[in-house]
Amino acid sequence: MTKKPSIIVIGGAGHIGLPLSLCIANANFPISIYDINKENLKKINDGIFPYKEEGGKNLLNKILKKKTFSISNHISEIKKKDIIIICIGTPIDEYMNPIHSVIKECIDSILPYLSKGQLIILRSSVSPNTTDWLNKYIAKRKKDVDIVYCPERVVQGKAIKEIKEVPQIIGFFNEKAFIKASKIFSKISKKIVKASPIEAELSKLFCNAYRYIEFSISNQFYQISSAAGASYKKINEIMKQDYSRANNIPSAGFSAGPCLLKDTMQLTSFYKNQFSIGHQAMLVNEGLVLFLHEKITKTFKISKLKIGLLGMAFKADSDDIRDSLSYKLKKELEINAKDVLTTDPYVNVDKNLKPLNEVINKSNLIILCSPHNIYKKLNLKGKTVIDVWGFLSSKKNNCKFI
Ligand SMILES: NC(=O)c1ccc[n+]([C@@H]2O[C@H](COP(=O)([O-])OP(=O)(O)OC[C@H]3O[C@@H](n4cnc5c(N)ncnc54)[C@H](O)[C@@H]3O)[C@@H](O)[C@H]2O)c1
């Protein structure tokens, strides 16, 4: 039997790095995780999954019992590994341009420890041509190392389930590197798809940009319906009745988070700001909270209003507040409102959050920001509510919509 390659995951304590590492460990590969976030590494070592992840805690505790899983204390440990998987965050800056330096700094930190025959798997979502840049950057430094790009396409919070189901795209420069990478991915997933690195990079970004644009269309429809004094929820239902071509039209809602906007902006920046439809989607999705702010100021005397925001995570049933539009709305409203009260059952990094009942009782106006499933049966005590998502029902939730 051939020996299994040893693996290290850089960014292994992250939302993407940790589930991937656990799935690979579960397929009995010897694997270590390395991360600059020591606090989360400690939690992981103690059997605590640092984020909300379906099946995360159980799998983590199973894997912690394996001798083949470990937590690396120092980056130099990559010296002993056959494969290095990079899962670090790749954010955009305040001007919506990719911060290329994060990948460069990470690579510079591992360069001294790279040796002949190793394979680097780039998993982070990256700006187009980053893999090509990386290949040349490493070759120039006389390191005989192969590089492949294998994008992560799971939905955050369901990674452990979806890694098995989502086909794994492997973007490669040479067949030898493809074979090495596919030995891992074929053991954790059902299907491998061959691609060039640029095809793999673009396919990842296109998937997210497509979703982001799709959501923006509904967010614009919501605003048009609102301007016409009609309910987009109702119109969305009417459009879909026995008309399958309309089935995929989403509801309106806060569309943000650490991936969709960022990946769309990576494309915009790459395409010299000519990805106009992507840019337009950003204006609509980010502008939705400004639209709501205006609607509130036109309808109420905002200086007398106590406003309750339900759900501060960037999406339903998540604990992640990265790039959440709930906070953008909060910031806008706080300028003029008498008070803005916020609540979320899952978020544990915001000390200003209040208990749900306190927010409902004290608010004159409630805005549903993240449609967490547990809000479905909420009694809103006759309060006035803004629900962009069309998630609540005035009858079941005892509220009136504006
Ligand atoms: N979150 C998602 O749903 C999702 C889905 C698909 C793809 N992605 C992509 O995956 C990548 C990671 O995203 P994430 O959500 O897991 O981010 P994250 O911030 O949760 O995780 C990144 C981890 O990398 C660590 N890190 C950063 N720089 C490092 C370095 N130089 N050395 C070691 N560790 C380092 C951080 O401490 C963090 O734990 C991003 O490129 C993202 O776009 C994310």
The ligand as an ORCA input file, in Angstrom:
! r2SCAN-3c Opt
* xyz 0 1
  N     -16.519     31.481      4.365
  C     -17.022     30.926      3.284
  O     -18.189     30.558      3.200
  C     -16.146     30.677      2.074
  C     -16.633     29.870      1.043
  C     -15.817     29.618     -0.045
  C     -14.554     30.199     -0.090
  N     -14.120     30.997      0.922
  C     -12.785     31.563      0.839
  O     -11.946     30.839      1.715
  C     -10.958     31.714      2.249
  C     -11.012     31.660      3.755
  O     -12.232     32.194      4.176
  P     -12.764     31.977      5.648
  O     -14.169     32.397      5.667
  O     -12.411     30.608      6.125
  O     -11.876     33.048      6.439
  P     -11.529     32.986      7.988
  O     -11.080     34.348      8.335
  O     -12.605     32.343      8.755
  O     -10.280     31.991      8.025
  C      -9.014     32.327      7.585
  C      -8.014     31.839      8.617
  O      -6.717     32.100      8.083
  C      -5.898     32.528      9.179
  N      -4.754     33.238      8.602
  C      -4.756     34.411      7.923
  N      -3.511     34.691      7.482
  C      -2.720     33.658      7.877
  C      -1.345     33.372      7.709
  N      -0.544     34.189      7.055
  N      -0.863     32.214      8.228
  C      -1.685     31.381      8.926
  N      -2.992     31.600      9.109
  C      -3.511     32.721      8.586
  C      -6.825     33.376     10.035
  O      -6.342     33.503     11.342
  C      -8.123     32.584      9.951
  O      -8.260     31.639     10.986
  C     -11.242     33.095      1.680
  O     -10.461     33.289      0.538
  C     -12.698     33.000      1.312
  O     -13.050     33.894      0.287
  C     -14.876     31.224      2.011
*
